[in-house]
């Protein structure tokens, strides 16, 4: 009998397939490209970008060297907030296409070696979602899928909380005779993640899309997932020029960054890891969006986020920032990743919620791209930034589509609207910048498309696109940019920022001259004495008098006003 038992164990062992997560860490030095589907490419000519349009343009990413595309929401939606109000997590918005279109996109992307990441929007649904409709009617388990409180009596209010979009976050007009909570638009009721059924529902949504072949998620609005249960009033910020209806009027200590958030994110990471392990597939990446403090943001590393988005080049710097301020942003983030074994830094320069990089840093868009590429870890690019697209700031109130802008009214819409940085991708100089066949786009194309477009820049000897493409090539091939140490330095005259990436044998240095009017001369050997004195210019900004491929003396390196160079050199033996 013991021998029979041993034989059975042996047979079972021989027939067992070992589960494992493959290609672990593929994302650590990757370039991710955010696609805003509505504005990327309109294949069927209805004025809205779609999945077929994205599929038709996938070669662009292959040619450029992009590792992964991240799709802003494509789920079924009434489009009150352009897809962030989801009515069905398993269906595709008809204007974007069909399940077959999505399958075609995934098939072609995998053939080209491009990974696909989707937005996960867990904080809320549309008020047209089946779950909310059942919750309205207090149907069985759905009764507490959302956050409901009893209506206050008379002129009383529930509390002083303010929605991100402005005004009260409590909607008390439902036939249920209670008020539901919404952090964003009133047609985006917040889910109740203190309900275990809701947690299971979201895990099932994650598994559903993993089954469709996607490579991970960017999780939206993570800090807003929980609020305190006792509904305490929030303290004022006393910010100047802010009305009592605006989000910035309060310090959101009870409706943002709650401790339970981190455990929930960790549970989603487990779903991703378990799936990759059980299917013997590549690691599934989790990226998290959190506009919060450095400590709260980097804490998501500890909760399983591979890429807790680093927005500090967006929120912590501007066109007037000094080299010292940029160095501080870099050092602070790298100090946090150094505390966590295996953590990779990431650098986000733009997205669909903020003005474009070239608009925030006029004439310095390429410098910011260089910074995001030369620094270690993940680079995240917003569509159009590879060609230097800028905001279309003359969109009128009548043309405004963004609910944040519409809600702000005709006097303040320009402060709030995100439409200027969501205009159609500028592919070429044909009608509507090649976005479609001539049908009026959902939002106007920037009038500069005739001269600022991808086709022109691909044909040019030097262009924003050529700089972007070369930087990716360096990022993937230079040992110093793959495994090298990182050091941020400020020149003695305080006018330049240096980012040094180094191995034992080679160094790559980015030098940015922050002066708008004065050239600077730098002796790199003063700060880096181990360098050989001869260097090679790998990349230069467009107006730099020193061009790509030039040999330079690192003891006396001249950088023109508002220009940058990426220089490589050997370590002296």
C-alpha positions in Angstrom: 0.0 0.0 0.0 2.7 2.5 0.8 4.3 1.8 -2.6 1.0 2.4 -4.4 0.6 5.7 -2.5 4.1 6.8 -3.6 3.4 5.9 -7.2 0.2 8.0 -7.1 2.0 10.9 -5.7 4.7 10.6 -8.4 2.1 10.5 -11.2 0.3 13.5 -9.8 3.5 15.4 -9.5 4.6 14.6 -13.1 1.3 15.8 -14.5 1.2 19.0 -12.5 1.9 22.2 -14.5 3.8 24.7 -12.4 2.1 28.1 -12.2 4.2 31.2 -12.5 4.0 34.8 -13.4 6.1 35.4 -16.5 8.1 38.4 -17.6 8.0 39.9 -14.1 9.0 43.6 -14.1 8.5 44.1 -17.9 7.1 47.6 -17.0 10.0 48.8 -14.9 11.8 50.7 -17.7 8.8 51.0 -20.0 7.2 53.8 -21.9 3.4 54.0 -21.5 1.3 56.1 -23.9 -2.1 57.4 -22.8 -4.7 57.3 -25.5 -7.8 59.5 -25.1 -10.0 57.4 -27.5 -12.5 60.1 -28.3 -9.7 62.3 -29.7 -7.2 59.8 -31.2 -8.5 58.6 -34.5 -12.0 58.5 -36.0 -12.2 55.5 -38.4 -15.9 55.6 -39.2 -16.3 59.3 -39.7 -18.8 60.1 -37.1 -16.7 62.8 -35.4 -15.6 60.6 -32.5 -12.4 58.6 -32.1 -12.9 54.8 -31.9 -11.3 51.5 -31.4 -10.8 50.8 -35.2 -9.0 54.2 -35.3 -6.6 53.1 -32.6 -6.1 49.7 -34.3 -5.3 51.4 -37.6 -2.6 53.5 -35.8 -0.9 50.8 -33.8 2.1 50.8 -36.1 2.8 54.4 -34.8 3.6 52.9 -31.4 5.7 50.1 -32.9 7.7 52.6 -35.0 8.2 55.0 -32.1 9.2 52.3 -29.5 6.2 52.6 -27.2 5.9 49.5 -24.9 2.3 49.9 -23.8 -0.8 51.9 -24.5 -3.2 52.9 -21.8 -6.8 53.5 -22.9 -8.9 56.0 -21.2 -12.4 54.6 -20.5 -14.1 52.8 -23.4 -17.0 51.3 -21.3 -20.7 51.8 -22.0 -21.6 55.2 -20.7 -24.1 58.1 -21.1 -21.0 60.2 -21.6 -21.9 62.8 -18.9 -18.2 62.7 -18.0 -16.8 61.2 -21.2 -16.7 57.6 -20.1 -15.9 58.1 -16.4 -19.7 57.6 -15.8 -20.0 53.9 -16.5 -23.4 52.2 -17.1 -22.0 48.7 -17.8 -18.4 47.7 -16.9 -18.5 44.7 -19.4 -19.8 46.5 -22.5 -18.0 48.9 -24.9 -19.4 52.3 -25.6 -21.1 52.0 -29.1 -19.5 55.1 -30.5 -16.1 53.5 -29.8 -17.0 50.2 -31.4 -17.9 46.6 -30.6 -16.5 43.6 -28.8 -15.2 42.4 -32.2 -13.4 45.7 -32.7 -11.8 45.4 -29.3 -10.7 41.8 -30.0 -9.2 43.0 -33.3 -7.3 45.7 -31.4 -5.9 43.2 -28.9 -4.9 40.7 -31.6 -3.0 43.3 -33.6 -1.4 44.9 -30.5 -0.1 41.5 -29.3 1.2 40.7 -32.8 3.1 44.0 -32.7 4.4 43.4 -29.1 2.4 46.3 -27.7 0.8 45.8 -24.3 -2.7 47.3 -23.6 -3.7 48.7 -20.2 -7.2 49.9 -19.5 -8.7 52.4 -17.1 -10.5 50.9 -14.1 -13.0 53.4 -12.7 -14.0 51.8 -9.4 -15.1 54.8 -7.3 -18.5 55.4 -8.9 -20.8 54.3 -11.7 -23.3 56.1 -13.9 -26.7 56.6 -12.3 -27.9 54.6 -15.3 -26.0 51.5 -14.2 -28.2 48.5 -13.4 -26.7 48.4 -9.9 -27.8 51.9 -9.1 -31.3 51.4 -10.5 -31.7 48.4 -8.3 -30.3 50.3 -5.4 -32.8 53.1 -6.0 -35.6 50.5 -5.6 -33.8 48.9 -2.6 -33.7 45.6 -4.4 -32.3 42.8 -2.3 -28.5 43.0 -2.1 -28.2 46.2 -4.1 -29.8 48.3 -1.4 -26.4 49.3 0.1 -24.3 49.2 -3.1 -24.0 53.0 -2.9 -23.7 55.5 0.0 -27.2 56.5 1.2 -28.2 58.6 4.1 -31.6 59.9 5.3 -32.8 63.2 4.0 -32.3 66.0 6.5 -35.3 67.7 7.9 -36.4 71.1 6.8 -33.4 73.4 6.0 -30.9 71.2 7.7 -27.9 69.9 5.7 -26.1 66.5 6.0 -22.7 68.1 6.3 -20.5 70.7 4.6 -18.8 68.4 2.2 -18.1 69.6 -1.4 -18.0 67.6 -4.6 -14.8 67.6 -6.7 -16.9 69.2 -9.5 -18.2 71.9 -7.0 -21.4 72.1 -4.9 -22.9 69.6 -2.5 -22.0 65.9 -3.1 -25.4 64.9 -1.8 -28.3 64.3 -4.2 -31.6 64.1 -2.4 -33.9 64.0 -5.4 -34.2 60.2 -5.7 -37.6 58.4 -5.3 -35.9 56.3 -2.5 -36.4 59.4 -0.2 -32.8 59.3 0.8 -29.7 61.1 -0.4 -26.9 59.4 -2.3 -23.2 60.6 -2.2 -21.2 61.6 -5.3 -17.6 62.7 -5.2 -17.9 63.9 -8.8 -20.9 64.6 -11.0 -24.4 64.0 -9.5 -24.9 61.4 -12.2 -21.8 59.5 -10.9 -23.0 58.0 -7.6 -20.1 56.6 -5.4 -20.0 52.9 -4.8 -19.9 51.6 -1.2 -16.8 49.6 -0.7 -17.7 48.8 2.9 -20.1 46.4 1.2 -18.3 43.0 0.5 -20.6 42.4 -2.4 -19.4 45.5 -4.1 -15.8 44.4 -3.6 -16.6 41.1 -5.2 -18.3 42.8 -8.1 -15.3 45.0 -8.9 -13.0 41.9 -8.7 -15.2 40.2 -11.2 -14.9 43.2 -13.5 -11.1 43.0 -13.3 -11.1 39.3 -14.1 -13.5 39.9 -17.0 -11.1 42.2 -18.8 -8.1 40.1 -17.9 -9.9 37.3 -19.7 -10.1 39.6 -22.8 -6.3 39.7 -22.8 -5.4 43.1 -21.3 -2.1 43.6 -19.5 -3.2 45.6 -16.5 -5.1 48.6 -15.2 -4.7 52.3 -14.4 -7.0 52.7 -11.4 -8.8 56.1 -11.5 -9.4 58.5 -8.6 -8.0 56.1 -5.9 -8.0 58.6 -3.0 -11.8 59.0 -3.2 -12.7 55.4 -2.6 -13.7 55.8 1.0 -15.1 58.5 3.3 -15.6 58.5 7.1 -18.8 56.9 8.2 -19.7 59.5 10.8 -20.0 62.2 8.1 -18.0 64.8 10.1 -17.7 68.3 8.6 -14.4 69.1 7.0 -12.3 72.1 8.0 -11.7 75.2 5.7 -8.5 75.8 3.8 -8.9 79.5 3.8 -7.5 79.5 0.2 -7.8 83.0 -1.4 -10.2 83.6 -4.2 -12.1 80.4 -3.6 -15.9 80.4 -3.2 -17.7 78.2 -0.6 -19.0 76.0 -3.5 -15.5 75.1 -4.8 -13.7 72.0 -3.9 -10.6 73.9 -2.8 -12.7 75.6 -0.1 -12.3 72.6 2.3 -9.4 70.4 3.5 -10.7 67.0 2.6 -9.5 65.1 5.6 -12.7 63.0 5.8 -13.5 62.3 2.1 -10.0 61.6 0.8 -6.9 59.4 1.5 -8.7 57.2 4.1 -6.8 54.2 5.5 -9.1 51.6 4.1 -8.1 52.7 0.6 -4.7 51.0 0.7 -6.1 47.6 1.8 -8.6 47.7 -1.1 -5.9 48.5 -3.7 -3.8 45.6 -2.2 -6.7 43.2 -2.8 -6.9 44.2 -6.4 -3.2 43.7 -6.9 -3.7 40.1 -5.5 -6.4 39.6 -8.2 -3.9 40.6 -10.9 -1.1 38.4 -9.5 -3.3 35.4 -9.0 -4.6 35.7 -12.6 -1.1 35.9 -14.1 0.1 33.1 -11.9 -2.9 30.8 -12.7 -2.7 31.5 -16.5 1.1 31.4 -16.7 1.0 34.8 -18.4 3.0 38.0 -18.2 2.8 40.1 -15.0 -0.3 42.3 -15.0 0.6 45.9 -14.2 -1.3 48.1 -11.7 -1.0 51.9 -12.1 -2.8 54.2 -9.6 -4.0 57.8 -10.0 -3.8 59.8 -6.8 -3.5 63.6 -6.5 -2.3 63.7 -3.0 0.8 64.2 -0.8 4.1 62.5 -1.6 3.7 60.2 1.4 0.2 59.2 0.6 1.1 58.6 -3.1 4.2 56.5 -2.5 2.4 54.5 0.2 0.6 52.9 -2.7 3.8 51.1 -3.5 3.3 49.3 -0.2 -0.2 48.4 -1.3 0.8 46.7 -4.5 0.7 49.5 -7.1 3.6 49.0 -9.5 3.2 52.6 -10.8 1.7 55.0 -8.3 1.6 58.0 -10.7 4.1 60.7 -9.9 2.4 63.9 -10.8 4.8 66.3 -9.1 6.3 67.7 -12.4 2.6 68.7 -13.0 1.5 69.8 -9.6 4.8 70.8 -7.9 6.5 72.7 -10.7 5.8 75.3 -13.4 7.4 77.5 -16.0 9.0 79.6 -13.2 10.5 76.7 -11.2 14.2 76.7 -10.6 16.7 73.9 -11.1 16.8 73.5 -7.3 13.1 72.9 -7.3 13.2 70.3 -10.0 16.1 68.6 -8.2 14.0 68.5 -5.0 11.1 66.8 -6.8 13.5 64.2 -8.3 15.4 63.6 -5.0 12.2 63.3 -3.0 10.7 60.6 -5.3 13.9 58.6 -5.6 14.3 58.6 -1.8 10.9 57.0 -1.6 11.6 54.3 -4.2 15.0 53.6 -2.5 13.2 52.6 0.7 11.3 49.9 -1.2 13.2 47.0 -2.7 12.3 46.5 -6.3 10.2 49.7 -6.6 10.5 51.6 -9.9 10.2 55.3 -10.2 7.8 56.9 -12.7 7.5 60.3 -14.3 4.2 61.7 -15.7 4.5 65.0 -17.6 0.9 65.3 -18.9 -2.6 63.7 -19.0 -6.2 64.4 -19.9 -6.9 66.4 -16.8 -4.1 68.9 -17.0 -2.8 71.5 -19.5 -0.3 70.0 -22.0 3.4 70.0 -21.2 4.3 72.5 -23.9 1.6 74.8 -22.7 2.8 74.6 -19.1 6.4 75.0 -20.1 6.4 77.1 -23.2 9.3 76.3 -25.5 10.6 73.7 -23.1 8.4 70.7 -24.0 11.4 68.7 -25.4 13.4 69.4 -22.2 10.6 68.0 -20.1 10.4 64.9 -22.4 14.2 64.5 -22.0 13.8 64.7 -18.2 11.0 62.1 -18.1 13.0 59.7 -20.4 16.5 60.1 -18.8 15.3 59.7 -15.3 15.1 56.0 -14.2 12.0 53.9 -14.4 8.6 54.3 -16.1 7.8 57.2 -18.5 4.2 58.1 -19.2 3.3 60.1 -22.3 0.0 61.7 -23.1 -1.1 61.4 -26.7 0.2 64.2 -28.9 3.1 65.2 -26.6 5.5 63.3 -28.8 4.9 66.0 -31.4 4.6 68.9 -29.0 0.9 69.5 -29.3 -0.4 72.5 -27.3 -3.7 73.5 -25.6 -6.4 75.0 -27.8 -7.2 77.9 -25.5 -9.8 79.7 -27.7 -12.6 77.1 -27.3 -15.7 79.1 -26.5 -18.2 78.4 -23.7 -20.7 77.3 -26.4 -18.2 74.8 -27.7 -17.2 73.5 -24.3 -18.0 69.8 -23.7 -16.2 69.1 -20.4 -18.7 69.0 -17.5 -16.2 70.7 -15.2 -16.1 73.6 -17.6 -19.9 73.6 -18.2 -20.6 73.5 -14.4 -18.3 76.5 -13.8 -20.4 78.7 -16.1 -19.4 81.3 -18.7 -17.3 83.4 -16.3 -15.0 80.6 -15.0 -15.2 77.8 -17.6 -11.7 78.6 -18.9 -10.2 77.9 -15.4 -12.0 74.5 -15.1 -12.4 73.1 -18.6 -10.1 70.3 -19.7 -11.2 70.5 -23.4 -8.2 72.5 -24.5 -5.9 69.6 -23.9 -8.2 67.0 -25.4 -8.3 68.2 -29.0 -7.9 65.7 -31.9 -4.5 64.1 -32.5 -2.7 65.9 -35.2 -1.6 63.3 -37.7 -1.0 65.3 -40.9 -2.0 68.5 -42.6 -5.2 67.1 -44.3 -8.7 68.1 -43.2 -9.1 67.8 -39.4 -5.4 66.9 -39.1 -6.1 63.4 -40.4 -8.3 62.7 -37.4 -11.1 61.6 -39.8 -12.4 62.1 -43.3 -13.7 65.6 -42.8 -16.7 65.2 -40.5 -16.8 67.8 -37.8 -15.0 66.4 -34.8 -16.6 66.4 -31.4 -14.3 69.2 -30.4 -12.4 71.6 -32.6 -8.9 70.7 -34.0 -6.1 73.1 -33.1 -5.5 75.5 -36.0 -1.8 74.9 -35.9 -2.2 71.4 -37.3 -1.1 72.4 -40.8 2.5 72.9 -39.6 2.5 70.9 -36.3 1.7 67.3 -37.1 3.2 63.8 -37.1 3.7 63.5 -40.8 5.7 66.7 -41.1 7.8 65.8 -38.1 8.5 62.3 -39.4 9.8 63.7 -42.7 11.9 66.4 -41.0 15.6 65.9 -40.3 15.0 67.2 -36.7 11.7 67.5 -34.9 9.9 67.0 -31.6 9.0 63.5 -32.7 12.6 62.6 -33.8 13.8 63.7 -30.3 11.1 61.6 -28.6 11.9 58.6 -30.8 15.7 58.9 -30.2 15.2 59.2 -26.4 13.2 56.0 -26.3 15.9 54.2 -28.3 18.5 55.5 -25.8 16.3 54.4 -22.8 16.2 50.9 -24.2 19.8 50.5 -25.3 22.1 52.5 -23.0 23.1 50.5 -20.0 23.4 53.7 -17.9 19.7 54.3 -18.6 18.6 50.8 -17.9 20.5 49.9 -14.7 22.6 53.0 -14.0 22.6 55.0 -10.8 20.9 58.4 -10.8 22.1 61.7 -9.5 20.4 65.1 -9.9 22.8 68.1 -9.6 22.5 71.8 -10.0 25.3 73.9 -11.6 27.3 76.3 -9.5 25.6 79.3 -11.1 22.2 77.8 -10.3 21.1 78.1 -13.9 21.2 74.4 -15.0 19.9 71.1 -13.9 22.0 68.0 -14.6 20.7 64.4 -14.4 23.5 61.9 -14.3 22.9 58.2 -15.1 26.0 56.0 -14.6 27.4 52.5 -14.6 31.0 51.5 -13.9 31.9 52.1 -17.6 29.6 54.7 -19.0 27.7 57.9 -18.2 24.7 59.6 -19.7 24.1 63.2 -18.7 21.1 65.4 -19.3 21.9 69.2 -19.0 19.0 71.6 -19.0 19.7 75.4 -19.2 16.9 77.0 -17.3 17.9 80.5 -18.3 15.8 82.1 -21.0 18.4 84.6 -22.0 21.9 83.4 -21.1 24.1 80.6 -22.4 25.9 78.6 -19.7 29.3 76.9 -19.8 29.8 73.8 -17.7 32.8 71.8 -16.7 31.3 68.3 -16.2 34.6 67.0 -14.9 34.4 69.3 -11.9 31.4 67.4 -10.6 32.1 64.1 -12.3 35.9 63.8 -12.2 35.9 60.1 -13.3 34.6 61.1 -16.7 36.7 61.0 -19.8 36.9 64.6 -21.3 35.4 63.6 -24.7 31.7 63.2 -25.0 29.1 62.6 -27.7 25.8 64.5 -28.0 23.1 61.9 -28.2 20.1 64.3 -28.3 19.8 68.0 -28.6 16.8 70.4 -28.4 15.8 71.8 -31.8 17.3 75.2 -31.5 20.6 74.1 -29.9 23.7 75.3 -31.9 25.3 72.0 -30.9 23.6 69.2 -32.8 23.1 65.5 -32.3 26.2 63.5 -33.1 28.6 66.3 -32.2 31.8 65.5 -30.3 32.1 67.8 -27.3 34.7 68.7 -24.7 33.1 68.0 -21.3 35.5 70.4 -19.6 34.0 73.3 -21.4 30.4 72.4 -22.5 28.4 75.4 -23.7 24.6 75.2 -23.6 22.6 77.9 -25.3 19.8 79.7 -23.5 16.7 77.6 -23.0 18.4 74.6 -24.6 19.3 71.0 -23.5 21.7 68.3 -24.4 21.9 64.6 -23.6 25.6 63.6 -23.7 27.2 60.2 -23.3 30.8 59.6 -22.2 33.0 56.8 -20.9 34.4 56.4 -17.4 38.2 56.8 -17.3 40.0 53.5 -16.9 
